[in-house]
Amino acid sequence: GQNIDQPTEMTATEGAIVQINCTYQTSGFNGLFWYQQHAGEAPTFLSYNVLDGLEEKGRFSSFLSRSKGYSYLLLKELQMKDSASYLCAVTDSNYQLIWGAGTKLIIKP
Amino acid sequence: DAMVIQNPRYQVTQFGKPVTLSCSQTLNHNVMYWYQQKSSQAPKLLFHYYDKDFNNEADTPDNFQSRRPNTSFCFLDIRSPGLGDAAMYLCATSRRTGDVETQYFGPGTRLLVL
């Protein structure tokens, strides 16, 4: 079967750095997405990785290792508004998007 | 601004009373999706349209139907809502070009079944 694993919940301190991990087992791979979802709102696109390595976009970076079936989202200089769920999603060989359940990130002052 | 719009944002219906949720987009994307998302769960794909081609997920109940009268609009019909259908319904769009296909979401409609 196809599976995406992420921690259910993480807590971090304002101003700090946090890394949210995602591991996947899918039938084929055509890219990995990270989305941010605030409570009661729709997911918003953060990043896309299809090649191994680190993609940096401001305070957010996303890393991919295809051989390990692993990605992480790195958030720097955490702000209170970063409190949200972060969803990892993988496009499989049929270009279907397989979603993780999301990691709820709690930021404390 | 180009965007995905969903109406209404909140919908209350009675058990068994048909309800229709709507989605429109100004992105001119050729693919539109309907997802169901329950609290602390991953979005669950119900179906999608690739242009006019309808693609139903195998485990989507027959109670859920969809219509796409034109490129811009897509509707989700729930024929006889049950208590278990209370959820957030998300509409998303993407442009399928054979390359990267990023999905962009509307704000969602939260459905409450009484």
Chai-1 contact restraints between the chains, C-beta under 6 A:
chainA,res_idxA,chainB,res_idxB,connection_type,confidence,min_distance_angstrom,max_distance_angstrom,comment,restraint_id
A,A42,B,L90,contact,1.0,0.0,6.0,A-B,restraint_1
A,A42,B,F105,contact,1.0,0.0,6.0,A-B,restraint_2
A,A42,B,P107,contact,1.0,0.0,6.0,A-B,restraint_3
A,A42,B,G108,contact,1.0,0.0,6.0,A-B,restraint_4
A,P43,B,F105,contact,1.0,0.0,6.0,A-B,restraint_5
A,F45,B,T102,contact,1.0,0.0,6.0,A-B,restraint_6
A,W99,B,A42,contact,1.0,0.0,6.0,A-B,restraint_7
A,W99,B,P43,contact,1.0,0.0,6.0,A-B,restraint_8
A,G100,B,A42,contact,1.0,0.0,6.0,A-B,restraint_9
A,A101,B,Q41,contact,1.0,0.0,6.0,A-B,restraint_10
A,A101,B,A42,contact,1.0,0.0,6.0,A-B,restraint_11
